């Protein structure tokens, strides 16, 4: 599944197209950045969830966590290996 995630990077919006894989891994590709081109975020990032944090092949730890959190909000059922069934999550 592919989703779009928007995060702040250097005070400007960065939009990533994120391919969500099973096993808590994602591959993100920068689609647009509204900030200074000389301070552009990484064009591709491979993310994976480790415990409570998202780590990546990038040195940008804050960006990895922000992007991972945005992905979690949109694709949580996929990352957890379950489908929405209409039942209450606490049930």
C-alpha positions as CSV (number, residue, x, y, z in Angstrom):
1,X,0.0,0.0,0.0
2,X,1.3,3.5,-0.8
3,X,0.3,6.5,1.2
4,X,1.3,10.2,1.3
5,X,2.8,11.6,4.5
6,X,3.6,15.2,5.2
7,X,6.1,16.3,7.9
8,X,7.9,19.5,8.9
9,X,11.6,19.6,8.0
10,X,13.5,22.8,8.7
11,X,10.2,24.6,9.3
12,X,8.8,23.7,5.8
13,X,6.5,21.0,4.6
14,X,8.0,17.9,3.1
15,X,5.7,15.4,1.3
16,X,6.8,11.8,1.0
17,X,5.2,8.9,-1.0
18,X,5.5,6.0,1.4
19,X,5.3,2.3,0.3
20,X,4.2,0.4,3.4
21,X,5.6,-3.1,3.6
22,X,4.7,-5.9,6.0
23,X,6.9,-6.4,8.9
24,X,7.0,-2.8,10.0
25,X,9.1,-1.6,7.1
26,X,8.5,1.3,4.8
27,X,10.2,3.0,1.9
28,X,9.7,6.7,1.5
29,X,10.4,8.9,-1.5
30,X,10.3,12.7,-1.3
31,X,7.7,14.0,-3.7
32,X,7.9,17.7,-2.8
33,X,9.5,20.2,-0.4
34,X,8.4,23.7,0.1
35,X,11.6,24.9,1.8
36,X,15.1,26.1,0.8
37,X,16.3,23.7,-2.0
38,X,19.9,23.8,-0.5
39,X,18.5,22.4,2.8
40,X,16.3,19.7,1.3
41,X,15.6,16.5,3.3
42,X,16.8,13.1,2.0
43,X,15.2,12.1,-1.2
44,X,14.7,8.5,-0.1
45,X,14.4,6.9,3.3
46,X,14.0,3.3,4.4
47,X,12.2,3.2,7.7
48,X,11.6,0.4,10.2
49,X,10.0,0.4,13.6
50,X,12.1,-0.7,16.5
51,X,10.3,-0.6,19.8
52,X,8.6,2.8,20.2
53,X,10.9,4.6,17.7
54,X,11.3,4.6,13.9
55,X,14.9,4.2,12.6
56,X,16.2,4.7,9.1
57,X,19.2,4.6,6.9
58,X,19.4,8.4,7.2
59,X,21.2,10.3,9.9
60,X,18.1,12.4,10.4
61,X,16.6,10.7,13.5
62,X,14.0,13.4,14.1
63,X,12.8,13.1,10.5
64,X,12.6,9.3,10.8
65,X,10.4,9.5,13.9
66,X,8.2,12.2,12.4
67,X,7.7,10.4,9.1
68,X,7.2,7.0,10.9
69,X,4.6,8.6,13.2
70,X,2.7,10.1,10.2
71,X,2.8,6.6,8.5
72,X,1.4,5.0,11.7
73,X,-1.5,7.4,11.8
74,X,-2.5,6.4,8.3
75,X,-1.5,2.8,8.1
76,X,-1.6,1.4,11.6
77,X,-3.8,-1.7,10.8
78,X,-1.4,-2.6,8.0
79,X,1.7,-2.2,10.2
80,X,0.1,-4.3,12.9
81,X,-0.9,-7.0,10.5
82,X,-4.6,-6.7,11.0
83,X,-7.6,-5.5,9.1
84,X,-10.3,-3.2,10.2
85,X,-13.3,-5.2,11.2
86,X,-15.5,-2.4,12.6
87,X,-15.1,-3.6,16.2
88,X,-13.9,-1.4,19.0
89,X,-10.1,-1.6,19.4
90,X,-10.4,-2.1,23.1
91,X,-12.8,-5.0,22.7
